[in-house]
Every structure is written in structure tokens, then in C-alpha cells.
Amino acid sequence: MRFSGLRFKSVVSDGVPFFNGMTTLRGRPGRTSSSPVTRHLSRSSSSSSALLPRLPIFFFVLLPAFSSCNTDLDIYNESSGKPVVYCLLNPQDSVQHLRISKSFIIKGNPKTESISPDSLILDEEFYAYLEYKKPDGTREIFYFEPTGINRRDSGFFPSEGLAIFQTNCKVSGGSDYGLYIHFPKIPRTISATITAVDGVKIMDPNPLPGREITLLDDQGYLIRWTKSVKFAAYQSFIRFNYLEGDKNSQVTREIDLPQSIIYGDTDNNFLTSYINGASFIKDLTTLLAPPDSGIRRKIIGFDLLMVTGGPEMSVFIRSGQNAITSFTGLDEYSNLDGAAGIFSSRTSTGAYNNRFSDLTINYLADSARTRHLGFLRYNEDFER
């Protein structure tokens, strides 16, 4: 079967909607069940299968020798590849998304080998759903359905697009969720369970009246926030805001400066991360080009954005940082039983409208390292 756009065929077996070929999933948004036992599907505990870390790449190059390494993961034969699943629940959204594709095999140089456009398309019947465990012990089911989104894959792979699936489900931080993808003809079930992350509160910086922050070559700043769940991963971004233009017109611009990932594997209620002033200035000069002739810039301030990933993301990222590539190229963690990929959760928050000190603004305007960026001093304005 060849991939020819998003053509979905509705299939129902024993009253259960499922996809029929070419990664076509059938779900019923709003179809739920509150019975304690929702469906008789085999459940296995989550396992850590090793795959080369490539976050957030959505395909994996498998060598033929791996086809006999682990029978628990051999849902398909070598020519079919194996399922690759990505699902990150977002407690801040009422719609959750899922991507299902498959791995593929290249016998040769990936950069020169001819690759079939269908190599990532999962050509099997399946249905997928989220299962929410309520506080009273009952469970609620949310089926996934196609979104109609058609996205080109990253990297060298030539596929024109892969389908993304969604379900209407408001996720609660601190609650347990299961992801199940059932292949009725094999039969086999991919499964994983997680506890969704809670949102965090940024304690510092906190834009109080008159408060200013200084970042210089020899001076940094310590940010603080509340812990979500133990073993979560956190990454902050400094969103640098400024005006750019001349005396006649100006536009608001922004640039994001990512900070190091912090792993919250302590019992403390608060976590901290140090913003190094020298690194901040270096990143700014690297990411921001000089303005056009006659254009100046005036600093507004910055927002601090904090993204929190679940414990699974924490292990996933660190496994990639510590992995030693084997001859099979399979060194990546997965918490899915029966597939590669990741099922986890993430959320974000921010502290907005923070002010830089006059000392910081003048340094960015006058120093030899940053003078070429065209910033005005704190008491200067666009010439009129």
C-alpha cells in the first residue's frame, strides 16, 4: 500500500473503532467509559528499551541484526519495521496529540541510499486511546482520531507528511494516565502509564515594583521555582524583548536564550538555576545580528519561561547524554512496552515583564563586546 495523502477508512470491529492501514486511526472523541474495567487488554509494565538518543527526531534507523535481539519488541517482521510512538500530555490544553510511525531499515549509507517514501508509514490496523484513572478508582477512556495535519518529517527522509492524531481530554497534573495502542489482527498492545506533571510557580524573578536585575560578565542571577514531581526535567528560556527602528517607527522584537536543563531529583520543595551573566552576553552576541544602517534598538526587559517535562523525559534526555553508541545504534530509553519513543507529559509557565538594571542596559550599549548590536543607553530614546 502506498501513501497518497490523508485518506482514512472508517472501520469498526466488535464495536471498537480503529485505523485501517497507512497509519489511519479511528476514534470517537467524547466516547468515554466510567466503568472500573474499561477493556480486556493485556497490560505489561513499562520497560526501558535502548535506542540512540535523537530527541525530537521522529524516525530511527535500525540495522537488520536487531530484528532477533528482543522478541518482546518484534511486533512486525524486519521488512515492516517497528512502531515509533510519541505522546506528550499537556495539562494546559484540552486537546492531546499522538504520533505513530514506524522505524525502517537501511542497508547502506543513509545519506546515499534510496529510501521508499512509505518507509515511515505504519501499515497496520490499530486503535489508540488514553485511559484516565479517577480518584474513585474508575477509569475514563478517550479515543484518538486523525487531525488532518500533514507534516513533513525532519532530516533527510523524503516523506511528504505523516498523520498526527488527537483526542479531547483535559489532563490533570498529578493524575495517572495510560496510553494503549491495540493491533487487533496481530494481536498485540503497546502500552505505557505515567503520572502527569503539575505546573510550577516561579518564585524569582518576580516583577515587583522597582525591582531590577543585573547581568554582567562578572555577575549573574539565581532563579527559583517550586518543584513539580520528583525526577522531573526543567528548562528555562530568557525571552529578551526590545524595540527596533528609527525616529519614525519602531517594532517590538524578541529573541529566546535557552538555559541549561535542570533535573529535579531532590527532596527540596524549591529548585534553583544560575543564569551566568557572561554566558548570557555571549548568547546574545551569537544569536543577535547587528541592525541595518540607521536602525537602533531599545531594551524593554525580559520574560522568563519555564518548561517542565515528566520523569520519563528526564530519563529520556539523560540516557541520550550518557549513551555510548553500540554497533546496532540502539541506545535510547523508551518507557513504551512494545514500541520505541516516549509517553510523558510537559507543561510551561512564565514570569513576565522583568526589568534589567540601568547598569546592564548601559553595558550592552557601550561595551566593546556588544556595542555593534546597536542598543541605546537606558536614558536615551530614538532620535526625533
N, C-alpha and C positions, 0 to 999 in steps of 0.2 A: 504494500500500500504506500502510495506516495503522498507527501504533504502538499496540499493545494489550498492553503488558506484555512480559515476557521470554519469548517463545516462540521456541525455537530448533529449526531443522530440520537434521538431520544430512545432509551432502552430501559425497560423495567423488568426486573426478574424477581419473582416472589414478593412483589410489592415494593421492592427497593430500587431506586433509580441509580444508574451507574453509567460510566462512559463506555463508548463502544469504539475502540480503535483510535489511532492518531491523537493520543492524549485528550480524548473527548470525555469529559466528566459530566455527569448529570446529577444535579442536586435539586432540592426543593427548599429554597430559603424560607424560613418560617415554619418548616415542618419540624416539630420537636417532640420529644417524649420525656415524660417526668417519672417513668417507672424506675424502680431501683435497678433492674437489669434491662438494659436497652436492647442488646442484641447478642446472640451467642457467637462471639468471635473469640478466637484464641488470642490470649494476651501473653506476651513474653516480657520479661524485664528488659529495660534498656541496656544496650551493650555498646562498647566503645570499639568500633571498627576503625582501622588505621587508614587514612588517606592523606596524600600530600597536601599541605595547607595551601589553599588558594582562595581565601575569602576576599571579595564576594564572587569569584568566578563560578559559573553555574554548569561547568562540564568538567569531566575527569577523563584523562587518557589512561586506559587500562591495558596492561600487557597480557598477551594470551596465557602466560604461565599462571596468572592469578585465578583463572577460571576453576581450578581444582583446589584452591587453598582453603576455602571455607564454605562448606555445603550449606550452612545456615543463610548465607547471603546469595546463594545461587538460585535466584528466582527464575532467571532466564538462562538459556544456553549462551555460549560465547558470542555467537553472531548477533544476539539480541541486545547485549549489554545488560546493565543492572540499573534499577531505579535510583534517581538522584532527587532528593526532596528538600525543599527549603520552605519553612513556615516560621515567621516571627510575629507572634501575637503582640498587638498594641493596645494597652488598656485605655489609651486616649482616643481610640477610634471605635466606631460601632460596626465597621466592616473589616474582616480579616482576610488576608490573602495567602495563597498557596501556589507554589510552583512545583510541578512534577515533570521531570525529563528522564533521560537515561544516559548512562555512560556509553562510550563507544571505544572501539579498538582500532588502533593504527599500527600497521605492520610496516614500519619505516620511519622516515623523518617527518614529524608532524607539520613542518613548515613547507615541505615539498610534496607530501603525499596527497593524492586526490581523495577528497572526502565527500561522501554522499550527503546531499542536503537534508536527508531524513535521519541522519545518524543520532540526533538528539531527541527525536520524537518517539515517545513511548507508545508503541503499537500494541496495546493490550486493553482488555475490558477491565474497568475498575470503578469503584465509587469511593468517595472520601468524606469524612466528617470529623468535626470536633465534638468531644464529649466533655461536658462541664459537670463536675461533681459539686452538688449543692451542699450547704451546711447541714441539711437534714438527712443527708445520705442518698437522696435520689439523684438521678442524672438526667441531663438535658442534652439532646443531640442537635447539631447544626450541620446540615449538608452543604458541601461546596458545589458551586456551579460555575460555568465559564463566564469570564468577564468580557470577552470580546477584545481584550487588549492583545495586540500583536507586536512583540518587541524583538528587535534584532539581538542576537547573543553577542557577548563581548569576545574579544580576541580574534583569532584567525578563522574561526568556524564560519562557514558560509551560509548557514541557515538564515532565511529571511525573517523568521519570527517564531516564537514559542508562546503557547497559550498560558495565561495566568488565571487562576480560579479564586473565587471569593465566597464568603458566607457572611450573613448578617448576624453578628454576635458581639455583644458588648462584654469585653473581658474585664474581670475584677482582679486587681492586684492582690496577691496573697492567696488566690484560689487555685485549685488543681484543675488541669485540663489534659485531655488525652487527644492525640491525633491518630486516626485509623484510616488506612487505605486498603481496601479489600479487593482482591482479584478473584472473582468467583469461579473462573474456569480452571485455575491452577490446582486447588485453591490455596491462597496464601494471604496473609495480612501483614502490612507494615504498620508498626505501632511505636508510640513514644508517649510518655507522660511528663508533665512539668508543673511547677508552681510559678504562676505569672509574677513578674516583679512589681513591686509597689513604686509609686513615684517618690522622688526625693525632694527635700526642701533645701535650697541653697541658703546657708546662713551668712556667708561672707564671700563676695561683696554683697552688701545690702545698701541700695541707693538712698541713704539718709540725707536730709538737707545739709548742704555744706560739706559733705564727705567727698574727698578726692583721693585718687590712687596714683602712686608714683612708681613708674617702671623705668629704670635706668640701667646702664651697663653694670653697675655695682649694686643695684637694688632691685629686689623682686617683690612678689606679693603672695601671701598664703591664702588660698580659697578653702572654704569649709562647707560641707553639706551633710545631711542626715543619711544614714545607711538605709539601703532598700532591703535586700535579703543578703544573707551571708554568702560569700563567694561570688557576688555579682562583679561585673566589669563596668567601669565608668570612663567616659572620655569627655573632656570639656573642650569648648571652642571659644576663642575670643573673637567676637564679631566686631571688627574695627569700623566705626562709622565716621564718615567725613563728607564735607561738601566739596565739589569740584566745579570750577568755572572761572568767569571773569566778572568785571563790574556790571555787566549787562544781564547775565543769567548764571545760575548755578544749579547743579543736580546733586541729589543725595546718592552716595555710593557706599558700598560696604565690601569688606574682604574678611574671610574666615581664616583664623590662625589656629590649627588644631594643636592640642596639647597631648602629653603622654597619657597612655592608658593606665588607669589605677585599678588594682584588684582588691576588692573589699573583703579580704579573708581574715578579718579580725573580729573580736567581740565588742569593739568600741561602737558607741552609738553615732559617733561623728567620724567622717573621713576628711583627709586634707590632701591638697596638691599644691606644690610650689610653682608659681609662674616665674621663671627665670627672666630677669629683665634683659640680659644680654641676648638670650635666645629669642625673646620677643622682638627686639630690634633687628636681629639678623633675619628672622622670618619675614618681617615687614619689608625689608630691603630686597629680599628674594622674590616675594610674591607681587610686589607693587612696582610697576614701571614708572619712570619719570613722566610727568604730564607733558602735553603738547605745548609748544611755544605760546606764551601769553596766558597760560592757564595756571591757576594757583589752587591750593587745597587748604581747607579749614577743618580742623579736627572737631568733631561733635562729642565723641566719647566711645564707649563700647558696651556690648551686651555679652554676658557670659551664658553660654548654652551648655547644658549637661545632658548627655545621653547615657542611659543605664541599660545594660544588657544582662540577661539572666545568667544563672550559674553555668548553663550549658555553653553560652557564648564565651564565658570566662575560660572554661576548659578548652573550647574550640580554638580560641586565639592563642592561648599559651602552648597548646600542642603544636601549633604551627611554628611558633617561635623556637621551640626546643627540638623540633623534629630533625632526624637525620635521614635523608632520603635513602631508601633501600633500592635494590635492583628492580623491584616492582613499581616503585614510585607511589606506594600506598602507605602513607604515614599520617593520615589525618583522622582526627577524632570525629565520631558521629554518635549521637545518642538515639538514633533510629534503629529499631530492631527490624532488619530485613532490607535496609537501604543505606546509601550514602547521603550526606547532607546534614542538616541541623533543624531541630524543632526547639524553639526557645521563645523568648519574649523581650521586648525593649520598650522603653518609654523615655521621654525627654522633658526637661523643664529649663527655665532660664531666669536670670537676674538682669534686668534691662535698665538702660539709661544711666550707666555708671560714668562718672566724670574722671578724666585724667587731671592730675595736678598741673598748675601753670609751669612748674619746673619740667615736667615730662614734655609738655607741648613745645616749650622753648627749645628743649634739647633736640626734638625731632625736626624743628625748624632750622636750627643753627649748626648742629654738629656736622663734621666732615663726612660722617657715615651716611647721614640721612638728608643732607641739605638738598641733594639732587631730586628729592621726592616732591619738592615744591610746597611744603607746609608753611602756613602763616604762623607767626607768634600768637600767644594767647590774646594779646590786646590789639592785634591787627585785624583788619577786615578787607574784603575785596575792594580794590580801588574804584572810586566812583568819579 
